[in-house]
Amino acid sequence: MISLFLLATPLFSDSENYSDKNQLKGSSSPYLLQHADNPVHWLPWGDEAFSEAKRLDRPILVSIGYSTCHWCHVMEHESFEDPNTASLMNDLLITIKVDREQLPGVDAFYMEAASLMGGSTGWPLNVFIDHEGKPFYAGTYFPTANWQNLIRRVDDLWSTQRDKLSESGDALTNAIQDYSSRSEGSLSSSEFTVEDGNSVMSDFLSSLIMKFDKEYPGFPSPGGTQFPPNTTLSFLLEYPDLRGRDLAEKILETMQNSGLHDRVGGGFHRYTTDREWRVPHFEKMFYDNAQLMALYSRASVIFDRRDFLQTAIDIGDYLIRDIQAFHGEKTHEPVPGWIPYSLSNVEINNSTPNRSLYRNILLDVRSKRPRPGRDYKVLTDLNGLVLEGFSILARVSGESRFIEEVKNLSTVLIDRYKKEGVIRSSGIAPYITDYAFMITGLTAAYPVLEDPVLIEIAEKISNKAFEDLATGLGSFYSSPKGSLNLPVRKVDSFDTQVPSGLNSLALGFSRIYGITGNDFWTLLEGRKDLKQPQVLICNDRSCLLPVYSVDELINRLVEAGIIL
């Protein structure tokens, strides 16, 4: 069964009056297609939109979101479908719609700008920029009246005080450039020692222990929501400290027995709306389930927990049954409820009466209901991430269907690479995670399939990453030169909802070295390309261990169950 579906629909054609109508029809992005019938004259991100802004001498609105974003839909209904608001936008602005998942580099740049302005961040992200792409104002959701007033104010400032808008745009852009520049070079061993690394990790673990919610295990947000802390869990499983592993086991068990977990169809929702892990936000993300499939598989080995393995198997079956069949990458799926029994208190196998009875009945009921909306675009990085998840699950479970899935998905990814090179999706330039997750996915699949072509392709993609992304100072940019109309070429060194592309490149290169023995991929000695990325890539909830040799990294990966 083929696991990947390719969209090859051409995007947009030029016309004399490019901004006189909505230009989103024919997009490969479901999010952009949701806005294709708006009376707003939306344009896709690209040279044509910037040229049109210069021709008409108007400020540019960049509105960023994704297909299952609730407040994106609210603002669309209230403002972008309103003829009066649309007329105002069409008369005074050049309007660009961006799918944050299709163009993560654009989203990351303007999200950082919004954060520096001190306002709220999130989606929809609405940013006003000049003809060079420099931002001078940003916000998220606006009620219609406020939105109309803001557009008129921006138009007035553009006409009367453009120099001040330019000053603001220059200051924000320079601040982003300064921050990114600090990540472009290497740290020498004299600047950062092994002892420093151990201290950082110890302090980070201590901060996690302090933030840990003992009553409802996890790290709840200030608003009381609970998200699966995927990258933090990977750190806690990896770090050689029993206190961290104890936190990880408690969180994994709590999530498994919570409303976050779809006991009927398998898989996990994006988050719960309460601290108690009870009420889910009914939206399933491909990247969450790919990572959780790997985490529960690894944890089943570390803690000798058969219930953890069953949860991983259920995720795998969900992805094959519901996602693969529709060639999708995420879905939000209302369910009739979750079964309130603890998986750890029953014998976990498919013959258990409670398990098979409830699941079969509820799955049958669900199958008769209209299917929920799906974002069906195909992104290289997320398919690489799920390939790694299936590879780990296949090795731990030994189940033939998962081994077959590893074979199918790796074959499709390699075939697409041979035809189109490294891409994000058809017609879209790659992001650092597209290179990195392809490498980690293929190298994780190698022990399952033992096919040397997997490593051959992984090495070619690694070389392409050096060619396209290397800063020349020991790090890697997030996107190829000239691929985006942005004033700064950023280096993004933090985990987000997915692992850092910089970290994943380091992991992938290390795996290639471990498999081939080719000293070129050690990199930590002589070339120093990876001195900086993997030692200090942390935010408040995620961090990768500091390592100073490939052998050390490989040993830790073996200990953590990442390499089995």
Sequence and secondary structure as in RCSB ss.txt:
>XXXX:A:sequence
MISLFLLATPLFSDSENYSDKNQLKGSSSPYLLQHADNPVHWLPWGDEAFSEAKRLDRPILVSIGYSTCHWCHVM
EHESFEDPNTASLMNDLLITIKVDREQLPGVDAFYMEAASLMGGSTGWPLNVFIDHEGKPFYAGTYFPTANWQNL
IRRVDDLWSTQRDKLSESGDALTNAIQDYSSRSEGSLSSSEFTVEDGNSVMSDFLSSLIMKFDKEYPGFPSPGGT
QFPPNTTLSFLLEYPDLRGRDLAEKILETMQNSGLHDRVGGGFHRYTTDREWRVPHFEKMFYDNAQLMALYSRAS
VIFDRRDFLQTAIDIGDYLIRDIQAFHGEKTHEPVPGWIPYSLSNVEINNSTPNRSLYRNILLDVRSKRPRPGRD
YKVLTDLNGLVLEGFSILARVSGESRFIEEVKNLSTVLIDRYKKEGVIRSSGIAPYITDYAFMITGLTAAYPVLE
DPVLIEIAEKISNKAFEDLATGLGSFYSSPKGSLNLPVRKVDSFDTQVPSGLNSLALGFSRIYGITGNDFWTLLE
GRKDLKQPQVLICNDRSCLLPVYSVDELINRLVEAGIIL
>XXXX:A:secstr
               TTGGGS   TT S HHHHHTTTSSS  EESSHHHHHHHHHHT  EEEEEE TT HHHHHH
IIIIIT HHHHHHHHHH EEEEEETTT HHHHHHHHHHHHHHTS   SSEEEEE TTS EEEEES   HHHHHHH
HHHHHHHHHH HHHHHHHHHHHHHHHHHHHHTTSB   TTTS HHHHHHHHHHHHHHHHHH  SSS S   TTS 
B   HHHHHHHHHSS HHHHHHHHHHHHHHHTSTTB TTT SB SEESSTTS SEES EEHHHHHHHHHHHHHHH
HHTT HHHHHHHHHHHHHIIIIIGGGT SEE    S    S GGGS  STT HHHHHHHHHHHHHHHTS    EE
    HHHHHHHHHHHHHHHHHH  HHHHHHHHHHHHHHHHHHHHH S SBTTB   HHHHHHHHHHHHHHHHHH 
 HHHHHHHHHHHHHHHHHHB SSBSB SS TTSS  SS     S  SS  HHHHHHHHHHHHHHHH  GGGT TT
TT TTTTTTTS B SS B    SSHHHHHHHHHHHTS  
